[in-house]
Amino acid sequence: MLAISVGGYFLLLLGAFLVVLVQHFGHVVTPGSAWAQVLTLAFSLGACAVCWELIGRFMAAVAAEKGCGKDALALLDCTSPSWMEFDVFVQAYVDVTKDPAGWLMSCQLLMFVQSACTFLLVETRARGIPRYVALSYVILGFLGAISLAFPLAFLHIFLLRGQRKAGAPFPSEMAGCAAIGVACVAVLPQTWDHYRRSYYTYALMTLHGILALPLALPQREPQSARKDGKSLAVLYLLLAGASAMFHLINFVSALAVFDGKLERVWGGAWGTICQQSISFDVCFSSVACCAYMIAVDSRRGLLATAATPFFSIAATFPFFLAFEVLCPEEKQKRV
């Protein structure tokens, strides 16, 4: 049964990746885009390789601990009682939640995904990109790595910037889902212990499902470009504020645990194998996101990039997006 589940997991991952590849190299063809597509694909695959090499090492350690063998593949046909009762997916997330320094990085990634999925929904609709393509990016990010999916999504959206329709509708369904997602992120560090683990699991599953849901819903007609633009900007600013607040709280908590020593906080963010995978995912995603922001608007993008080490990419990215929505005419004047 486990082998079938794992096979289905990787088939879905491969299918999403093939959809993205076909879209990039079969449909998104602009003058001079080939080199950017190849470089971005290489970056995404390299980031994914780093993250999954660490995941493989984590799974191998689990196999040894549960008496299944010396490598991750041994888990597929393992019948050890301790393994049969073990939820590896939830435990992997617990490992990157329970440590304050680790949660500092993990929370960044989860909050970044909130803004990135909202951005993906809005911008793919505005460019006429099919819903199944946007959903493929989300599947690729959730099953593969955020740093595998979103660098490719950023480039896809950037290359089609000339096809953006004015008055893209405000995704009111995404606002509700984002609110639920933020609540789930807040619940996770409070419920990872054994006695409240069921709440942790529900929050984790809800977080992964709720952000993909709006991408499968039909698009509504825009009310007015001005009204929808303001609503979208408010949503981005609320996400930026929530992300900045979480980051500050997590940073202060981690400093308190490690006696105010920054080097120990940084070391804790890379403490376990699982945590290293998350931290690398954060770093790779941040680099790709900053590159996108600078490409779209060099001045605002550089300011957001400079602020990212202090406030996290989860806060600076939606803040950047809010100003892009509120002040598009200013950018047009500079261009």
DAWOTA-V85295 format. One record per pair of residues at least 24 apart in sequence whose C-alpha atoms are under 7 Angstrom apart, sorted by sequence separation. I is the first residue (numbers start at 1). J is the second residue. If there is no record, write none. Layout:
((I	J) (I	J))
This chain:
((181	207) (286	313) (181	210) (124	157) (127	160) (177	210) (178	211) (123	157) (177	211) (127	163) (127	164) (126	164) (127	165) (126	165) (174	214) (173	214) (126	168) (122	171) (169	220) (169	221) (169	222) (168	222) (167	222) (118	174) (167	224) (168	225) (167	225) (170	228) (166	225) (169	228) (170	229) (175	235) (170	231) (170	232) (114	178) (247	311) (244	311) (243	314) (244	315) (243	315) (3	76) (2	76) (138	212) (240	314) (241	315) (240	315) (240	316) (135	212) (240	318) (239	318) (240	319) (135	215) (134	215) (237	318) (236	318) (237	319) (236	319) (131	215) (131	216) (236	321) (237	322) (236	322) (233	322) (98	189) (97	189) (233	325) (233	326) (98	192) (117	211) (121	215) (48	144) (229	325) (230	326) (48	145) (229	326) (94	192) (48	147) (47	147) (48	148) (47	148) (44	147) (45	148) (44	148) (44	151) (40	151) (41	152) (90	201) (40	152) (20	133) (19	133) (20	136) (19	136) (20	137) (16	136) (16	137) (16	139) (17	140) (16	140) (115	239) (13	139) (13	140) (13	143) (13	144) (24	156) (111	243) (147	281) (146	281) (145	281) (147	284) (151	288) (147	285) (154	292) (146	285) (104	247) (104	250) (104	251) (100	250) (100	253) (101	254) (100	254) (101	265) (105	269) (102	268) (101	268) (102	269) (101	269) (106	278) (102	275) (109	282) (105	279) (105	282) (96	274) (95	274) (96	275) (92	274) (112	313) (112	314) (111	314) (115	318) (108	312) (108	314) (58	273) (58	274) (54	273) (55	274) (54	274) (55	277) (54	277) (51	277) (51	280) (51	281) (47	284))
